[in-house]
Amino acid sequence: MIDRATPALAQTYRPDPRIAALADWLGDRVAAAPFPETRLRLRNDRAAATVGLDSLTDAEWIAHFGRFAPLPDNLPQPLALRYHGHQFQVYNPDLGDGRGFLFAQLRDSDGRLLDLGTKGSGQTPWSRQGDGRLTLKGAVREVLATEMLEALGVHTSRSFSIIETGEALWRGDEPSPTRSAVLVRLSHGHIRIGTFQRLLAIDAPDPMHALIDYCLTTFPGPAGPDGVSPAARLLNQVVTRLADLAAQWTVAGFVHGVLNTDNMNVTGESFDYGPWRWLPRWDSAFTAAYFDHQRLYAFGRQPQALHWNCGQLAVALRLVEAAPPLIAALDRFAGCYRAALARRWCWRLGVHPRGTEPDSALVSASEAAMIATGQSPDAFFFAHRGGRGASGAWAEALAGYQPEADTHAYWAEAAPQTMLIDDVEAIWAAIAEHDDWAPLHARITAIRAMGAAHGPSPAPLGHSAPDWH
């Protein structure tokens, strides 16, 4: 039985379920699956503190994030969102939240509206014969991905909670039966490019206008060119954000794996992690998903994929806007990407930026050095933090750069933190074979120390409000 007593929440808990005004056409009200068990495996109190939920007892945490009792003054019932999308550039109208839902919305200390969403919470009208569940390994992998990305300055969702649910799942890509879990993530939003594509497909201009207004007010950004319509202003913001996200992934050496339009958040936030990988060496052809036979979403093609996805948003917005201002917005992508890549490269390398042309030359020289040596990005940036150990053409490119003052103990360690496939499998093996969660918690601690050593990352482009990283 769910304990429905009101929890003693912190004064910083600020519920604001404003998406309810769109709910009749944006989603379907659903209920979570009645799991046979709810064993708390991970609670992210650092993230919970930003939204006033860190004061929950473990029993209250399980009631809300395992049994999904509504949070006070929040959404009375979860909402499974509706959307379409291009999957590997093939349009699919039969999508939507098939194993997750939007559970709650709340403000953080800076006033930003954040979402609590789920993965593995049960079947919905959009499950398409799926069981609506998530493997425990999938939940652990998402924790590792989000912690590592956050530490490397990527604008990402945060893994908020893992609760093991006591069901045996059968999967074609994991040894089965395998353990089950429900994951809760904290995100800046769950509005996808595919959300707009659905409204175009059903010819719904009034909801399209309402969704544009919701995004502009909920995820505020620069006003953009003078005199543009709300639709063009939104596209300009999304282009800027996704160009920056592509640069963030490049600098992190990260391959998302599945860059479909239903996985593209208009906030520019990286989320929904499946077959991700970190580069073992600098290789533009490296592909994360074993089923991506054409390497459509290979490491070096991620900027192109995100630009293409922005184009699909522009097509959807043609329902309410003429083509010229939308085309002008799309044409900004390449320049935004180059500028974001240069400033984020300097940040991870630990040097002060000098300007667009010198910084671009530094990026090119660094890539050449990595290819020549076969180093992974993690090893390269760690070994050469602040420009140390530079030689040859790369040393020439570094001339004139001022290093950051690095005093954190992390930079004196023998090797950098990594998240290669062997790291992931070793952490999972401890859980799968011995139910030993200590390696996971130890790795999270180490990754967060690495994040502290890097210091605050450049704020994401295309936002008016500060980022949480």
Steps between C-alpha positions, in 0.01 A plus 500: 500500500622850416547733794315811385591710802643836396882485525700761689643674194758776508387860461682502167248252353305708245247298298382652173319249271439753224508236227155395620355780285617309189423152629181434301689489169860453614469168682293231666440462872639166614593303811824332597532123494432322834852370552544192721795664680638849554862480618674835514835470326603860435374843600676806365483734796721755327236537229214470749635792700459730199123442500430461872457120506814397688313503833284201401550188709585182311143377554359825356748483212380149412135606528553782249761354265418129522123499553450851354274652759453860377726763647310771692330761279643343188363297209219285643571226247803426278489611138631279216598747228399465135746559217612376160854489368757409240683183606823467302342760269188290433177660620303307762161629625460206741704639788444665839604419856485121494677425825510833678299803597527854631447472875543850641617855428673726749719807521862502606673770704561708184134485402541257209217260439627140511334168425514169683452229239527123507641211304370149561183602686265270311283477193319797345279543192827543306680179609460326158492147648796583724496415869567860608787388722869589536781262583702574810810504283341765279434713807858461624633590156291817495636603840856453379436692178335799668753526782793491256339746259412744776860491625622573146280806466223352286146635537335172602207357687591375847432150624288565807401157632530126438256261664525129426157356429536123538395384154689272262533652152591338171710702257672409176810707575559392864537162668146415608310485723642821639409729787256790467497858628321831470716807441401859573684781324506873571492702178449854381209376289360216291380687190656335197533593136268204447236676712480772234510244219186335635311830501594553135386147413158549660470858364458670837605867466341618823684243717815582298473865600435399862803270505724768352387744769551238771858437386589869467375579850612178673847479341585868448769597256628795295242699308678433170486714184277806510140453396495121477190304594485277809551192280817641341624617838457150642681341206790743539529398865483127425761530223736677740439247778540188286813636330644556847391150609677346200815688603463382859485136388803549274713647777388225739587232242145368538285311251129511583405225257136577414445856381140461386273804512298346783825503703567869435398730784432860390685617812822370346535255786657159441269224623359150439813286505507163325804362312736786590880472500807709577775501240789260569696712250423801280306347211230686309355169373453347846137387540325418826190307386563151361184540288622824336633313200541812284678689779244775470566610858876440512707731721606732219148522356326615817506873407355413158228288664397777737492752216277262303272469801474878525388489138215269597393749767500769232278282280255457789496874571400567138149429626502850652797682341636580154822339383753792474549576873517128576766445233696795639494338843624167364787673321641607838573144616853457363627830640345432840658155507849627416482774763369263769761236416787748533396640838417160647825350370698768680298437816577130506863555409534751784609807303343841457342551155668747269249544219322310226784446251781411745264276699387316186864443408561362850210256456636378166853458637367311803299263280807432288705429812239255631483317169879480478542362851185284514404658834143509618354848560497430874869413500593789272324775694626363832862465389509845341289700745607864481720420201748285692702250304435664163742439213527548128224670301265479794745698717509768233118520502510546879736795487347801669236311699476565872434189713238485772627488858435134581550404864257209532656169605337327203760641261778327695338155476664228295222472242174673406150381570358312202170340406597252232302183443732294723446746787125466464504122481722470809263716705199305377669163566541587867125567523389209285725237661528614862235773545795724583413865444820637653686530166213705353489739794879528505505584131233767544709659775812492281316646200361784708851578621609519138214740433610718790854501363381630163301778663187665361448432132398764246128571529293337225425728207144595416380541860427816698511324838816355657568129470512269801850367428 
